[in-house]
Amino acid sequence: MAIILGIDPGSRLTGYGVIHQTGRQLTYLGSGCIRTAVDDLPTRLKRVYAGVSEIILQFQPDMFAIEQVFMAHNADSALKLGQARGAAIVAAVNNNLPVFEYAARLVKQSVVGTGAADKKQVQHMVKLLLKLPASPQADAADALAIAITHAHTSQQLLKHRK
């Protein structure tokens, strides 16, 4: 039994998704986006850190899963993304949460069945897997998909230990 917080990091928009895992059963607890809405990067990073810290306080997760950095076409964007990831990870570590990282292709493979899935496919599968009445916003769906990936991965690890 565990509460898993998934994070889809971004310097302007960071998605989050929280699920409860009991064995193979996954239950939706909440999701949304941390919107930074300012121009200077240091203030955006402060807001990502504060937002993730607030979500941790609200949901009291046992585990923290985040998307790994991928090489973007724009080096400046990749650096900002990495810094937003860092701010989120520091919030998790400061709250004594174990941190797990997953590649975007693995998340898509785990949730949709193909590492080349698009955002609409991820949204649709998250809706089905968590039995939601509507598809979550794209960044929130990505964060929920990261949490689902961690749940599936941890189940596989438990199965192999037996």
N, C-alpha and C positions, 0 to 999 in steps of 0.2 A: 504494500500500500504506500503510495507516494504522491505528492503534489509536485508537478513539473512545470517550471516556468521556461518557456521558449522565447527567444529574442531574435528578431530580424533587424540587425542594426543599421542605422543610417544617421548621418549628421543633421538632416533636416526632419526626417520622419523615421522613428524607430517603432517597429511593430512588436507587440507582446501577445502571448497566448498562454493561458494557464489551464492545465488539465489535471484531473485526479485519476491515478492508475491503481486499480485493484486487480491484480493478476493480468488477465488479457482485457479486462473491461476498462474503457476510457470514458471519462465523463468531463464535459466542458464546464469550466468554472468561470472563465472570463477572458476577454481579449480587447484589444484596442490599439491605439497609436499614441506615442509621445511625440507631440509636435513642438519643435523648438522655436520656430517663427521669429528668429532674429538673424542678423547678418554676420555678426562676428563669431568665429569658430569657438573661442574659449567659452563664451556664454552658452552656445549650443551644447558643448560637451558637459557643462555644468548642469544643464537641463536634462540631458540624457541620464547622467548619474543620479540626479534628484528624482527623476521619474521612475527609473528602475528601482531605486531604494524605496520609494513610496509603494510600488507594486509588491515588492518583497514584504514590506510591513503589512500590507493589506491581505495578501494571500498566504503568507508563511510557507513558501515552497520548501521542499526537501532537496530539490535538484535544479540546476540552472543549465540550460542547453542553448547554444548560440551558433549562428552560422559562421563558418570560417571565411576569411577574406579570400576573394577570388581576384585574379588579375584583371582589372578593368582596362578599357581602352585608354582611359585618361589617368595618368599617374597621380595627378592632384586629387581626383575623386577617390582613388584607391587609398591614398594616405588619409583623407578625411574619414573614410569608412573605417579604416583601421583604428583611428583615434576614437571614433564613436564606440567601436567594439571594446576598446580598452576602458572607456568610461563605464560601460555596462558591466564588464567583467570585474572591475574594481568594486562596483556596488555589490556584486554577488559575493566576492571574496571578503569584503568588509562585513558581510552578514553570515560568514562561515558556511557558504553554500559550495558544494563541489561543482566545478565547471566542466562541461562536456561540449566539445566542438564538432560540428558536422559540416561537410562540404555540401554545397547547394545541390550538386548532381545526386548525391546520396539521399538527401532529403526528398527530392522529386522521385527518385527510384523507389524509396520506401513508401511514399504516400500514393503516388500515381501509378508506379510500375515502370516508368521510363525516366531516365535522367535528363531527357530533353523536353520534359513537360513544360507547358507555358503557365502563366499565372492563373488563367481561367480554369485550367484543368486542376491545378492545386486547390483553388477555391472550392471547386465542385467536390473533389474527393474529401477535403476537410469537412465540408458540410455533411456529406454522407457518413463518414467515419464517426463523427461526433453527434450525428442525428440532430443537426441544427435546422431551424425553420427557414433560414436563408443563408446565402453565402456571406462569410465575413469579408470585410474590406481586405484588399489584396495584401497589404503588409501584415495585418493581423492574421490572415490565413497562412502566410508564410511562417510566422512565428508559431502558430498552432501546429503547422506541419513539422517544424523543428522539434517541438515538444513530443509529437506523436512518434517521430523518428527515434528520439531518445527512449521512449517507452518500448518501442519494438526492439531496439538494440539491447536494452537492459533485460527484456524477456528472453532474448536469444542467449545472452550471457548466462542467465540463471539456468536455462535449459541445458547448456553445455557443461555446467558445473555439477549437475546431478549424476 
